[in-house]
Amino acid sequence: MENNLVGILKTKESFTEKEYKDSNCMSYSIFKDVFDNPNILLKPKEEKKEEWLIFGTMVDLMLTGNAGELDDMIVINDTVPSEQYKKISDYILENNLDPNNLTDDQVEECYIASESKVNWGVPVKRQKILDNCLSYVELIKNNNDKIIVSSALFDEAVRVAHVLTSHRWSKFLFLSSVEQKANNIEIYYQYKIKYLYGGILFKSKIDVLLIDHKTKTIHPFDIKTGSDTPRTFTRSAMYRYKYLYQAALYRTGLECFIKEIPELKDYTVESFRFVYVSRIVPEYPVILNITDDLHFSFMELGMFNGSYHFYSVEKIIRAVRHYLTLMEEGATTLEPYDLYKDNGVIDFLEDTSNIVEMYVDMIQ
């Protein structure tokens, strides 16, 4: 291994974990939605506590070896209520309500907040809150806002993490330090970078960053878990959750970041890859490679894929610069970039996939 380059990236990381969370730099989670919903720039997104997000975070922490952070984040307890009553519990906590002394109006507000459609009367609703939320609310209060997870969910996360670290298709991402040295590579986890692109300051947190000193290549990976089958993830979920924006920004951002490190001038950033384990088919991972052609196309041209219409990264960059200019001028509300330019007019275009389907039907 070229000893003078070992550990270079460790000294160049842009943020600590706290600095990353507190940073106002543009993130992928904002960028993917900002074109059609620019007002998220004016009002920060609330942290979500959905089960799938908690599960993914647990797996990430198990894989990266941050056991202390995992202990600080969660409490394992089997009194976790259903999603409906977790939402009601969150509403009670956020509004500093006493579940033992809720007014009739507060009971109704709790159920509205949970988006529940039940037709029970107030006395039944009140009793249901006491039965399902009281101990959970007390548990959260007594654990300094830690996330409460069931033992079943925790054990499932352990199994998924084990698949990733032991399966022959993905275990190379989790080599020990001795194995890394023997193979002339370095692996970094949750690597945080800051970069300027298109006049906008971004931040990205890369789950796994593998540096191969033999080939002078740098390989970024993102770990995904979910309830889609492996095939559904590659054919549908990638579009549904707009993960292509993450792949495009993280690869481009890493290229910008590496260019600022003279010692790595001869190193090349390779294609971005997602490593996915399905919670319903957890026996093996799939590795989804975002090819060079797709990366370029998504950056410059965008994509129209049936019901999914993705603007190019470059077009969204122009929109973000426009939004930021308006904010600097004192704007308190923002309109989507294309609607702003065209005075609210949208050209209604035929879905070309429908034309193809009609033609196929005609010739059959």
C-alpha angles and dihedrals in degrees: 000000000000095000094198089064099045109111095009092125092047089063093045101053108132102218147021113231092261093046090051093052092046096045119111092208116128113271132198091247090061097036096056092060104029099091095066096024107039094160090079084080089063098043119039116235115254117244109258124224100190116149094244092054093047089049093051092048091052092051091048092052092046091052097046094049096241094141092153092054090048090053090049092051106046144038119201111225133147096217091086108136128216121286090262093056093041087059090049090048091050090050091051091050096043091052095040093237126166107234090203093058108036118154119228090257092050091051090054091046090054092056092044089053090053091050089235119168098196118136098212121136121251095262091055092045091050092051092047089054091051092047096046107026111030099080092038093053090049091048092054093046091052094049102054097251095307117158113259116219132177120247088242092057092046092050090049090054089051090053093050092048089051091053091054095048096043108034115100092233096058110016091093087075092063105047120151119251089257091053091047091054092047091052095044093241139117126212125200125187128210089002111188122210138178121204142166115234128166090352092302126110111230136185129204135180112209114204096209127011116185120191116195108198093187094061096025091233132138119210123197121201136181123204116222131183127181150138095267120102114249092258093047090051092056096042103037118002092058088063098035093057095036093236091156088074089056092051092047096047096042094051094043091044092050090051090052091047095049092049088065092059108078093194090064098046092119094051123101127212109228129209120302116250135195118212109204133189118186117221090215095046101030098158096098142009127238122215115214113201117205101213125222091248093052091045092053092044093051093046096049108021110021122215139268109197113168107284093000119085115183121186115219119264089243092056092049089049089057090048093050092051088051092050093048091051091053090048091052087053090055103263113167096189132031134208125210111277098241093045090049091053096044098040094249097311119138120190108227106223129191115251101243091208088065090055091053092049091050091050092050090050091051096052096044 
